[in-house]
Amino acid sequence: MSKLTYLYQMDLPHRAVAVYTYLYDRANTYGECWPSVNTIAGDIKLSPATVRRAIKDLKKAGLIETEQRYREHGGKSSLLFKII
């Protein structure tokens, strides 16, 4: 049985399943990864707006947490995604 079977049994939109699978596949041993929304969108052929909606779906479902990362001089960097 797949490690992600529980995901397929949840009532999530397809966009959320696609984004979660992408993040899960790229997470390190601590369940963390930090791809940009544009990178995710390009890799799985979704618009950046759809990826952002999927991230909101996943946060609401309690499957991921996000943390804004910042560059040395204060500018925003990509989000840190944590698989829960």
N, C-alpha and C positions, 0 to 999 in steps of 0.2 A: 504494500500500500504506500502511496506517495506521501511524502512529508507535508505536502500542500493540500491533501484531501479536504481538510477542514475548511480551507479557503473556498473550494468549489462548492461546498455545502452551505456557505453563507449567502445571504441575499445582498450581493454586491453587484454594481454595474460592471459590465465587461471591462470598461476602462480601468477600474480599480484593480481588478484581477490581473490585468496586463501590467500595470505599474508595480503592483506588489511583487509579482513574479520577477520582474526586472530587478527590483531592489534586492530581493531575496537572493537572486543569483549573483549579485555583485557585492554582497555584504561580507565583511571580514569575520573573523572568529568571534568578535564581540557583537555581531549583528549590526555593524555600522557601515555606511557608505556615503559618499558625498557627490554624486553626479549632479550636474546642473539640470534644471527643468528642460532647457533646450536640448541637452544631450539625450535625456530620456525620450523626449518627443521625437527627435530624429532617429534614434535607434529603434523605437517600436512603432514608428509611422503614425503618430498622433500629433495633434496640434499642442503647442505649449499650454493653451487655455484648457484643453481637455486633460492634460497631465495635472494641472493645478487643481481641477475639480476632483480628479481621482485621488490626489493627495489629501484633500479635505475629506473625501469618503473614507479613506483608510484611517485617518486620524479619528474621525467620528466613531468608526468601528473598533477603535482601540488596538489596531494592528501595528501602527507605527507612531513614533514621536519625531518631531523635527526640532532642530536647533539652528538658529541663524549663526553663520560663521562670518567673521570679519577679517579683512586684510590688516596689515600692520598700521596703515595710516587711516584706519577707520572705515574704509569703503566696504560695502557688503560683498561677501563671497558666496559660494554655493551653500545650500542647506546641508546640514548633517542629518541623515536619516538614520533612525534607530528602529530596527525590527524588534517588536515586543513579543 
